[in-house]
Structures are given as structure tokens and as C-alpha cells.
Amino acid sequence: MEGKDKENITIVGAGLVGCLLACYLGKRGYKVTVYEKRADRRKASAGAGRSINLACSDRGWQALDHIGLGDVVRQEAIPMRGRMLHSQEEQLNFQPYGTGNQAIYSVSRGGLNSILMEHAENDFGVEFVFDMKCMDVDLETAKATFLHYGTKQEHHIQSDVILGADGAFSRVRGIMQRMDHFDYTQDYIESDYKELCIPAGADGNHVLDKEALHIWPRGKFMLIALPNPDGSFTCTLFMPYEGVPSFEQLNNPAEIEKYFKEVFPDAYRIMPSLKQDFEENPQASLVIIRCHPWNYKGKVCLIGDASHAIVPFYGQGMNSGFEDVYVLDQMIDKYEGDWNNILPAFTKLRKPDADAIADLALYNYRVMADSVNDPDFLLRKKLEHRIMELYPEKYKSLYSMVTFSHMRYSEAKRRGIAQDERFKKIISEHDVASMFKREEIDAFIHKNLDILIHS
Ligand SMILES: Cc1cc2nc3c(=O)[nH]c(=O)nc-3n(C[C@H](O)[C@H](O)[C@H](O)COP(=O)(O)OP(=O)(O)OC[C@H]3O[C@@H](n4cnc5c(N)ncnc54)[C@H](O)[C@@H]3O)c2cc1C
């Protein structure tokens, strides 16, 4: 289904999701214009220091491959085959993410954004307008008003459809909130985050295993590190914004140094610019946003973080936004380009999945914060891991269903909850810990396989 008579489509926001969406719609022949409030990152970011990365997994790759950009992005992506857990006693424990060659990939956020912009513009005829902040949208007529940062002049546009890909604090959503029957919730979690850095070693190579996502789990706070192609790692420190310990408490170089030396001793030794990074890099909050409906008739629709911002503990925010684009594209085919059908159907189909991944990401945050020291939880994970080792074809963990499949998030969540309940029951009825010690666990799993893997 090609762009019907070259309808005009306005996308608000040239972030990751807005740019991928622009590629998809441009490829279909729509006349696509993307308005972005910031400057053109391709000009502004040259040599602009910090390298920030994120994890791309199967849902993200599916959406990139479908438009022919997967291999371009893969060239700079680094596979992370598992999580490397660093204990406070400096013990390392590697846990593979999946089986065989399964991996999630560290990709540069800025690099990926630039690739998408470049291809949208050069291959798919998309026009980008920068320094233009969306101020208002008329939902009935798909007219919008933008303010140019430089000239301070207002710019009015008329479109056939407006798609709001303007992120967690979406202006388009803010305008939709004035509608009757628009549901909206915004929940901050108690943790904020800050990006830090582990630089390359003297030889230019990575100083930690580069094919792992490194995690220093410490209950209510946690440090993670993802590799970059230049030999460095981008680290993210998650910790409460107030209380003990908290960002509020770490307010001077001596406190920062003392805290890191004690809590993340092995990381501390390889973070020479820690105090400077800590001081210079912003502390940011983490928010969960849910709303409904995402669309106003066939005229305006939210997508990506604008419609469902989630916490980053499943590494699925961008991946789910990219999957939104993939699903919207299927709706265009299904409803033969009729936006009056496409947008309501997209909301209806996708909203339960967005809710499910929001719940799962929050669940993972609680797991990381509270369950790393819960013996029952660790035993359930050990049992699950052994089942996966013995029967990789028959059993898929919740993590695998979310990360390495295209199963609907809502279905993955349903199955994951059921699996967890089954494991809880088995562990309460049988002495599974002793079976591991006596090496009887494989026989037990084999005997109870039907119950254990039932989906
Ligand atoms: C610490 C952290 C780690 C993360 N790690 C991962 C990960 O490993 N894997 C993963 O899949 N996801 C991850 N995410 C989530 C991911 O970053 C987001 O889901 C993704 O960036 C959403 O893309 P988006 O295009 O919807 O929104 P954004 O990236 O926020 O882009 C929105 C764009 O809209 C522009 N804009 C905003 N308002 C206006 C306006 N009024 N007018 C015009 N333009 C406007 C903004 O400038 C921006 O360019 C992480 C998030 C965080 C916070």
C-alpha cells in the first residue's frame, strides 16, 4: 500500500522512534516532514564528547531489518552475550542471556539516530526541520503551531495526519490530555540515574569483557556498563534520589570516592574521571507514563515514549517503540491507508502490549532491587536456568520471550507469570535445593518436565 496521493504526514520529534517512523512512511511515498525542537544532531554532535549507548534486541532488529537498515546498524554494534555480575567482594559471575549465539547489542544512541536521519532524508525523501518546538495541535483539523528557537517566530502547518513521537514529556500528548475521556498516569520511581564512564585501557582496548553487559547489583542501587566500539564503556548509576545512600547524599568528591571505593571497588579502579563525570553529568529521573487513547480519530496519534514511557530495566524502551513502528506499518497495509481505521486499530492492538512491557520493566527493577538476595528467588532462577540448559528447544524464559522473540509482550507477561507461579509451587512442595546438591536435579526436571514447561 503506497502513500495515498502523497498525503502530508507531520512527525513531531526526530528521536529514535520519530526517525524510524519517518523512514517507514517516506518509503511508502507519503510526504513526510519531521519537526524537531533541537538542533540537527549530525552537525551539533561532531566531537561532542560523551558516548551514550543502549541495548538493541530482536524487536528492534526486526523493525530495522524490515526497512533494510539492520546491517548498517550492526556494523558498529557490539554483541553482549550475557550479564557479568560483579559482587562487592569482586567475584565475577557470567550469566548467558540466551542459548547459542543469542545476544543483545550495544549500539550508540547518537550514531543510530544519525543513521536513521540520514537514510530518512537521502533514501526516503523525508524533510527535517530543526529548532522547531511544537506548541499547539488542533486535533480536529491536524493543524499545528511550531516556534522557531532562533527567530522566535511561529510557524503554522496543515497536515493530513500528525504523529507525536516527541518522547516522555510529549507536547502532543499534553494537548490530547485536554480531551474528554483521556486517561493519563505519570509515576516517578524512587531511583534517578547518572551516566559515567570507564575509558579504554592504555592499549585502546576494553578493560572488561566487552561481550557482556556488566552489572554491579547492590539492592536499591546498581551500576551497569555497556561497551562502546572505541574501547570505553558507558556506565549508568541508578540510585534513590533521597535517603541513604542516595544522590542527595553523594554531594561532594570525598563522599563519591568513599562510596565507590567501598561499594564498587573493582569499577572504581578503572574510573579515573569518576569525580569529574559525577559532577559534570546530569542526574536524571525515571518515569513511567501510560495514557489512553493514543489517537484522536484518524488525525493525530502518539507513538514511542510519547505514548508509553517505561523504566529502562528490561532494555525495551526503544525496542518497543521500534516495534510500534513495525506494527503501525502492518496496520497501514491492513486498512489500505485509511487513517480513520489505522490509528484506532493501532491503539487497540498495541496498548495492552505497552502496558505489559511497562509492568515487566518495573518488575525487573524490583527484582534487581529486592530479589538479588532472596534465596527462593535465586533458587527459582537456578532451576529455570537448568531447565533451559537441558531443554533449550522446549523452554523459554520470560527474559527470552521478551528479548529474543516477537511474541506479544502481553502474551510473554501472561506466560512468565504462570511459569513463576509453577516454579514457586514446585519449590514449596519439593526440596529443590537439596536436589541440586545431590545432583538429582536433572532427573527431577526430566520426570516433571510437562508440569515445568507447560505454557
Ligand atoms: C537510562 C536509560 C537507558 C535506556 N536504555 C535502553 C536500552 O538499553 N534499550 C532500549 O530499547 N531502550 C532504552 N531506553 C529507552 C529509550 O531511550 C527510549 O525508549 C527511546 O529513546 C524513545 O524514543 P522516542 O523517539 O520515542 O523518544 P525520544 O528519544 O525522547 O525522542 C523524542 C524527540 O522529540 C523531541 N521533542 C520533544 N518535545 C518536542 C516538541 N515539543 N517539539 C518538537 N520536538 C520535540 C526531542 O527533542 C527528541 O528528539 C533507555 C532509557 C533511559 C532513560
PDBQT file of the ligand as one rigid body, heavy atoms in Angstrom, charges set to zero:
ROOT
HETATM    1  C1  LIG A 501      18.964   5.449  31.227  1.00  0.00    +0.000 C 
HETATM    2  C2  LIG A 501      18.176   4.894  30.098  1.00  0.00    +0.000 A 
HETATM    3  C3  LIG A 501      18.614   3.748  29.454  1.00  0.00    +0.000 A 
HETATM    4  C4  LIG A 501      17.889   3.205  28.398  1.00  0.00    +0.000 A 
HETATM    5  N1  LIG A 501      18.331   2.036  27.829  1.00  0.00    +0.000 NA
HETATM    6  C5  LIG A 501      17.601   1.468  26.860  1.00  0.00    +0.000 A 
HETATM    7  C6  LIG A 501      18.034   0.243  26.269  1.00  0.00    +0.000 A 
HETATM    8  O1  LIG A 501      19.082  -0.306  26.615  1.00  0.00    +0.000 OA
HETATM    9  N2  LIG A 501      17.272  -0.304  25.276  1.00  0.00    +0.000 N 
HETATM   10  C7  LIG A 501      16.097   0.277  24.868  1.00  0.00    +0.000 A 
HETATM   11  O2  LIG A 501      15.428  -0.293  23.999  1.00  0.00    +0.000 OA
HETATM   12  N3  LIG A 501      15.675   1.441  25.406  1.00  0.00    +0.000 NA
HETATM   13  C8  LIG A 501      16.388   2.046  26.383  1.00  0.00    +0.000 A 
HETATM   14  N4  LIG A 501      15.973   3.230  26.926  1.00  0.00    +0.000 N 
HETATM   15  C9  LIG A 501      14.710   3.830  26.446  1.00  0.00    +0.000 C 
HETATM   16  C10 LIG A 501      14.917   4.669  25.189  1.00  0.00    +0.000 C 
HETATM   17  O3  LIG A 501      15.896   5.642  25.417  1.00  0.00    +0.000 OA
HETATM   18  C11 LIG A 501      13.610   5.335  24.788  1.00  0.00    +0.000 C 
HETATM   19  O4  LIG A 501      12.556   4.412  24.825  1.00  0.00    +0.000 OA
HETATM   20  C12 LIG A 501      13.705   5.922  23.388  1.00  0.00    +0.000 C 
HETATM   21  O5  LIG A 501      14.693   6.929  23.342  1.00  0.00    +0.000 OA
HETATM   22  C13 LIG A 501      12.354   6.521  22.985  1.00  0.00    +0.000 C 
HETATM   23  O6  LIG A 501      12.489   7.123  21.730  1.00  0.00    +0.000 OA
HETATM   24  P1  LIG A 501      11.447   8.235  21.273  1.00  0.00    +0.000 P 
HETATM   25  O7  LIG A 501      11.877   8.631  19.914  1.00  0.00    +0.000 OA
HETATM   26  O8  LIG A 501      10.059   7.746  21.491  1.00  0.00    +0.000 OA
HETATM   27  O9  LIG A 501      11.645   9.436  22.306  1.00  0.00    +0.000 OA
HETATM   28  P2  LIG A 501      12.923  10.367  22.491  1.00  0.00    +0.000 P 
HETATM   29  O10 LIG A 501      14.165   9.593  22.292  1.00  0.00    +0.000 OA
HETATM   30  O11 LIG A 501      12.732  11.044  23.813  1.00  0.00    +0.000 OA
HETATM   31  O12 LIG A 501      12.813  11.437  21.323  1.00  0.00    +0.000 OA
HETATM   32  C14 LIG A 501      11.844  12.459  21.361  1.00  0.00    +0.000 C 
HETATM   33  C15 LIG A 501      12.298  13.575  20.440  1.00  0.00    +0.000 C 
HETATM   34  O13 LIG A 501      11.272  14.565  20.391  1.00  0.00    +0.000 OA
HETATM   35  C16 LIG A 501      11.844  15.860  20.519  1.00  0.00    +0.000 C 
HETATM   36  N5  LIG A 501      10.806  16.723  21.101  1.00  0.00    +0.000 N 
HETATM   37  C17 LIG A 501      10.308  16.711  22.362  1.00  0.00    +0.000 A 
HETATM   38  N6  LIG A 501       9.367  17.650  22.509  1.00  0.00    +0.000 NA
HETATM   39  C18 LIG A 501       9.243  18.285  21.314  1.00  0.00    +0.000 A 
HETATM   40  C19 LIG A 501       8.432  19.355  20.854  1.00  0.00    +0.000 A 
HETATM   41  N7  LIG A 501       7.539  19.967  21.650  1.00  0.00    +0.000 N 
HETATM   42  N8  LIG A 501       8.568  19.746  19.564  1.00  0.00    +0.000 NA
HETATM   43  C20 LIG A 501       9.472  19.145  18.736  1.00  0.00    +0.000 A 
HETATM   44  N9  LIG A 501      10.279  18.136  19.129  1.00  0.00    +0.000 NA
HETATM   45  C21 LIG A 501      10.162  17.694  20.407  1.00  0.00    +0.000 A 
HETATM   46  C22 LIG A 501      13.038  15.620  21.448  1.00  0.00    +0.000 C 
HETATM   47  O14 LIG A 501      13.980  16.658  21.345  1.00  0.00    +0.000 OA
HETATM   48  C23 LIG A 501      13.557  14.294  20.927  1.00  0.00    +0.000 C 
HETATM   49  O15 LIG A 501      14.449  14.442  19.872  1.00  0.00    +0.000 OA
HETATM   50  C24 LIG A 501      16.689   3.811  27.970  1.00  0.00    +0.000 A 
HETATM   51  C25 LIG A 501      16.249   4.986  28.588  1.00  0.00    +0.000 A 
HETATM   52  C26 LIG A 501      16.981   5.513  29.641  1.00  0.00    +0.000 A 
HETATM   53  C27 LIG A 501      16.469   6.745  30.328  1.00  0.00    +0.000 C 
ENDROOT
TORSDOF 0
